[in-house]
Every structure is written in C-alpha cells, then in structure tokens.
Amino acid sequence: MNDPAAARTEPTRPRKMPERHRQHEGRRRRARVAVLVRAALIATGLVTVYYVLPLDGRSTGSTSALLVCGLVLVVVVFWWEVQAITHSPFPRLKAIETLATTLALFLVLFAGTYFLLEHSTPGSFSEPLTKTDSLYFTLTTLTTVGYGDIVARSQTGRVLTMLQMAGGLLLVGVAARILAGAVQAGLRRRGDEPPEDFSARPEG
C-alpha cells in the first residue's frame, strides 16, 4: 500500500510541451535572429549608400528639395511598415525592425542634408563637415548629448537642426505609440494569447 505522505512529497514532473508549441518557439527564435540580421543589414546598407553617393556640388535649393523628398520617403516607409506589422506573424519583432529602419533612414537623411548645406554654403557650421562629421552631429543632436564641438551657425543650419529635433521627438513619442497600436492590432488579428507555461503546472 502506498504511503500518502510519500506521495505528497514526491516531486511533480513538469508537463512536456506539445510539439506544436516547440515548433512555435523554434519559429519565434528564428524570427528574432532574422529581425536582428535584417535590421543590421538595412542600417549598414543605408550608411554605405550615404558614404558612397557623391553629394558634392548641390545648391541650397537642391538640398532643401532633397530633404523634403527624403522626409516624405521616411513617412511613406514608416506607414508601409506599420501596415505590415498588423499582418505579420510576429508583430512585436516586425515593430522592432520598422523602428530600426525608420531611425536609420532618418539619421542618414539629415546627415546628408547637413553635409550638402556645409558644402553649398560654407560656414553654416562651426567647422567644415566631412560625411563622418555630419553623421556625428546628427547623432549627437538626436540623442540630445550636445557636446558643443559642432554647432549650426547659419539660419538655415539652425532651422534644419530644429527640424531634426522635432522629428526626433516625433519618432520617440508619436511613432512609438503608432507602432504599439499596430502591434496590438496585429496580436488581435492573430488572436494571440500568452503561451501556456507547461513547466509550471503539475500533471492531472
């Protein structure tokens, strides 16, 4: 006859995770890796294009037109990616990729604009800007670090810097809320629920 006390003290074996859940977790891990790889490739590709493109010899008017077209492109790409989030099998991961893509495009756009402005109107900044200097100034402005080693001196340069500041705030605030809403819509569309923790529940 079995001892009831011994039965109570016997450790409970965790329930094995069903095959479909193991497959789902495998797909999720592969999707995470794919998102990180794609985000890194997109950012690397955009920075490479920025360094390779010949940006010299443009007028201030051309620079302004380039900035406007670039900002329109950023908005279009962002909106396209938001729609893709709601139909993605992994909305959260797709949102991370979208944010990385939009941020990289935004940074490269303003870095190119600062570079063109300095070359079309020398003296717009406190020192002549190389492409690396322009990207550095863009990053310090976005992160609000503001070392003060490079500053905008001309009115056009300061207007562009203010535009970047406002755009950065929109990315942090409005864009983040839009992405969160798209993720929730994608999860509702899938009818997704938190996965059951099969190791925490006893059998029977």
MARFIMAR-328925 format. One record per residue (C-alpha): residue in one letter; x, y, z. Coordinates in Angstrom, 3 decimals. Each point is the difference from the previous one (the first is absolute). Layout:
N
   code          X          Y          Z
      A          X          Y          Z
...
This chain:
204
   code          X          Y          Z
      M      0.000      0.000      0.000
      N      1.363      3.360     -0.964
      D      0.886      2.519      2.668
      P     -2.161      3.171     -0.500
      A      2.672      2.145      1.633
      A      2.633     -1.278     -2.410
      A     -2.320      0.666     -2.921
      R     -0.463      3.586      1.118
      T      3.736      0.613      0.319
      E      0.859     -1.571     -3.345
      P      1.051      2.766     -2.401
      T     -2.461      0.744     -2.771
      R      1.261     -0.574     -3.493
      P     -0.426      2.955     -2.353
      R     -2.382     -0.483     -2.838
      K      1.754     -0.415     -3.312
      M     -0.522      2.783     -2.470
      P     -2.074     -1.179     -2.972
      E      1.661     -0.283     -3.372
      R     -1.883      2.941     -1.468
      H      1.262      2.270      2.769
      R      3.577     -1.159     -0.534
      Q     -0.362      0.772     -3.693
      H     -1.458      3.425      0.828
      E      2.914      0.789      2.314
      G      2.431     -1.106     -2.690
      R     -1.668      2.280     -2.523
      R      0.112      2.867      2.503
      R      3.737     -0.457      0.606
      R      0.704     -0.079     -3.720
      A     -2.144      3.098     -0.467
      R      1.960      1.855      2.702
      V      3.271     -0.799     -1.715
      A     -1.418      0.999     -3.391
      V     -1.209      3.359      1.372
      L      3.383      0.799      1.510
      V      1.797     -0.965     -3.201
      R     -2.379      2.001     -2.221
      A      0.185      3.070      2.243
      A      3.804     -0.145      0.011
      L      0.134     -0.468     -3.778
      I     -2.426      2.871     -0.631
      A      1.910      2.379      2.284
      T      3.330     -1.053     -1.521
      G     -1.373      0.361     -3.520
      L     -1.379      3.492      0.634
      V      3.260      1.195      1.557
      T      1.960     -1.537     -2.886
      V     -2.194      1.787     -2.556
      Y      0.490      3.241      1.951
      Y      3.783     -0.294     -0.228
      V      0.057     -1.194     -3.618
      L     -2.390      2.524     -1.557
      P      1.671      3.120     -1.448
      L     -1.713      2.785      1.951
      D      2.223      2.921     -0.992
      G     -0.901      2.891     -2.266
      R     -3.681      0.541      0.826
      S     -1.655      3.343      0.582
      T     -1.940      0.958      3.117
      G     -3.261     -0.389     -1.941
      S      0.941     -3.516     -1.032
      T      0.891     -0.804      3.588
      S     -3.395      1.187      1.214
      A     -1.784     -2.009     -2.697
      L      2.024     -3.065      0.933
      L     -0.948      0.393      3.662
      V     -3.708      0.388     -0.775
      C     -0.010     -3.036     -2.295
      G      1.970     -1.966      2.570
      L     -2.429      0.846      2.795
      V     -2.920     -1.048     -2.207
      L      1.840     -3.269     -0.658
      V      0.503     -0.541      3.748
      V     -3.734      0.473      0.625
      V     -0.959     -2.312     -2.894
      V      2.415     -2.730      1.118
      F     -1.195      0.292      3.586
      W     -3.678     -0.204     -0.979
      W      0.674     -2.967     -2.291
      E      1.810     -1.809      2.809
      V     -2.808      0.751      2.468
      Q     -2.458     -1.706     -2.334
      A      2.367     -2.956     -0.258
      I      0.108     -0.293      3.807
      T     -3.742     -0.686      0.219
      H      0.351     -2.899     -2.464
      S      3.272     -1.398      1.330
      P      0.044     -3.367      1.823
      F      2.311      1.686      2.545
      P     -1.241      3.599      0.408
      R      2.363      0.926      2.838
      L      3.072     -1.095     -1.918
      K     -1.204      1.782     -3.135
      A     -0.481      3.191      2.044
      I      3.628     -0.165      1.151
      E      1.133     -0.371     -3.602
      T     -2.227      2.911     -1.053
      L      1.392      2.284      2.680
      A      3.595     -0.887     -0.903
      T     -0.643      0.589     -3.714
      T     -1.775      3.316      0.532
      L      2.623      1.265      2.440
      A      2.912     -0.916     -2.290
      L     -1.681      1.682     -2.987
      F     -0.754      3.102      2.090
      L      3.607      0.308      1.203
      V      1.544     -0.514     -3.426
      L     -2.405      2.519     -1.534
      F      0.940      2.802      2.392
      A      3.697     -0.856     -0.087
      G     -0.057      0.333     -3.793
      T     -1.916      3.267      0.249
      Y      2.508      1.507      2.440
      F      2.874     -1.088     -2.214
      L     -1.597      1.538     -3.092
      L     -0.785      3.235      1.828
      E      3.565      0.435      1.208
      H      1.380     -0.611     -3.485
      S     -2.521      2.238     -1.762
      T      0.227      2.766      2.635
      P      3.368     -0.197      1.785
      G     -0.051      1.332      3.540
      S     -3.466     -1.364      0.802
      F      1.587     -1.944      2.848
      S      2.767      0.746      2.449
      E      2.431     -2.110     -2.042
      P      0.086     -1.608     -3.455
      L     -1.902     -3.277      0.031
      T      1.078     -3.294     -1.473
      K     -2.603     -2.722     -0.410
      T      1.103     -1.521      3.281
      D     -0.244      3.401      1.711
      S     -3.511      0.444     -1.375
      L     -1.112     -3.416      1.236
      Y      1.602      0.694      3.370
      F     -1.817      3.340      0.311
      T     -3.271     -1.687     -0.950
      L      0.417     -2.649      2.698
      T      0.966      2.470      2.715
      T     -3.022      2.135     -0.885
      L     -2.390     -2.966      0.014
      T      1.283     -1.298      3.337
      T      0.002      3.549      1.462
      V      3.604     -0.497      1.120
      G      1.072      3.355     -1.448
      Y      3.760      0.008      0.556
      G      0.199      3.453     -1.560
      D      3.020     -0.835     -2.165
      I     -2.087      0.364     -3.179
      V     -2.818      2.557     -0.074
      A     -2.182      1.506     -2.707
      R      0.870      3.649     -0.687
      S     -2.133      0.966     -2.989
      Q     -3.744      0.518      0.200
      T     -0.565     -2.840     -2.461
      G      2.164     -2.337      2.045
      R     -1.874      0.846      3.173
      V     -3.379     -0.492     -1.679
      L      1.109     -3.416     -1.232
      T      1.247     -0.902      3.471
      M     -3.333      1.028      1.523
      L     -1.794     -2.124     -2.590
      Q      2.116     -2.963      1.003
      M     -0.722      0.605      3.685
      A     -3.740      0.128     -0.681
      G      0.217     -3.102     -2.180
      G      1.917     -1.830      2.716
      L     -2.692      0.825      2.540
      L     -2.645     -1.279     -2.418
      L      1.938     -3.239     -0.435
      V      0.276     -0.495      3.746
      G     -3.579      0.987      0.813
      V     -2.500     -0.202     -2.836
      A      1.716     -2.704     -2.053
      A      0.462     -2.197      3.063
      R     -3.718      0.260      0.828
      I     -0.940     -0.816     -3.597
      L      2.273     -3.039      0.053
      A     -1.479     -1.150      3.313
      G     -3.514      0.324     -1.439
      A      1.014     -1.936     -3.110
      V      1.471     -2.766      2.150
      Q     -3.214     -0.270      2.013
      A     -2.044     -0.086     -3.223
      G      2.244     -2.743     -1.356
      L     -0.352     -2.045      3.181
      R     -3.791      0.389     -0.016
      R     -0.111     -1.009     -3.652
      R      1.888     -3.188      0.835
      G     -2.028     -0.598      3.132
      D      3.312     -0.354      1.766
      E      0.132     -0.874      3.692
      P      2.963     -0.400      2.340
      P      1.418     -3.533     -0.398
      E     -0.864     -2.454      2.740
      D      2.835     -0.782      2.407
      F      0.008     -3.779     -0.094
      S      2.914     -0.324      2.418
      A     -1.824      1.830      2.799
      R     -3.190     -2.080      0.059
      P     -0.193     -3.526      1.476
      E     -1.515     -2.874     -1.882
      G     -3.577     -1.001      0.636
